[in-house]
Each structure stands twice: as C-alpha cells, then as structure tokens.
C-alpha cells in the first residue's frame, strides 16, 4: 500500500475539521495511528476524505445501543 505525504493533522487542517474528528474517523474505520503526525496509507487517506466530504443522511442517528 502506498503512502501519501499527508499526516492526520494536515488532513484535518486541509478539510477544516479538528484533529480529534479525523482521529475519530480513523477509529471508526479501523485505521491504526500513533499520533496526529502519523502519515496515512493512500487507501486510508481516501477513506477519511470520503467520510469527511460525504453528507450524512438526514436520518443518521448517533451510534447508540438500541433497547
């Protein structure tokens, strides 16, 4: 897998979101990282960019356990 020359912190700055938001997407997508300076593999960066740029459906609810 190739690497892009972009760290988590840079990706956050480029897309106007917090580092915590990008890290949360990494966690949700199962992408391993060690710090905001972690360089991302190409496919992982693409997955995060897609997640950040795709609007959430109107009925999207926070992940909460169902009773």
C-alpha positions in Angstrom: 0.0 0.0 0.0 1.4 3.4 -1.0 1.7 6.3 1.4 0.6 9.9 0.7 2.5 12.8 2.0 -0.1 13.8 4.5 -0.4 13.4 8.2 -3.6 13.3 10.2 -3.1 16.8 11.4 -2.5 18.1 7.9 -5.7 16.3 6.6 -7.7 18.0 9.4 -6.3 21.4 8.5 -6.9 20.9 4.8 -10.6 19.9 5.4 -11.3 22.4 8.2 -12.0 19.9 10.9 -10.4 19.1 14.2 -7.6 16.6 14.6 -10.0 14.8 17.0 -12.6 14.5 14.2 -10.0 12.8 11.9 -8.8 10.6 14.7 -12.4 9.6 15.5 -12.9 8.6 11.8 -9.7 6.6 12.0 -11.0 4.8 15.0 -14.4 4.2 13.4 -12.8 2.9 10.2 -10.3 0.8 12.0 -7.3 2.8 10.8 -4.3 2.5 13.1 -2.3 5.6 14.0 0.0 6.6 16.8 -0.2 10.4 16.7 -1.6 13.3 14.7 1.7 13.3 12.8 1.1 9.7 11.6 1.5 9.5 7.8 -1.5 7.8 6.2 -1.6 5.0 3.6 -3.2 6.1 0.4 -6.4 4.0 0.8 -6.8 5.1 4.4 -6.5 8.8 3.5 -9.0 8.3 0.7 -11.5 6.6 3.1 -11.2 9.5 5.6 -11.6 12.2 2.8 -14.7 10.4 1.5 -16.1 10.3 5.1 -15.4 14.0 5.6 -16.9 15.1 2.3 -20.0 12.8 2.1 -23.0 14.4 3.7 -24.7 12.4 6.4 -28.2 11.1 5.7 -31.0 13.2 7.3 -32.0 10.2 9.4 -28.4 9.5 10.6 -28.5 9.0 14.3 -25.5 8.8 16.7 -24.3 5.3 17.4 -26.3 4.4 20.5 -27.4 1.0 21.7 -30.9 0.0 20.8 -33.3 -1.1 23.6 
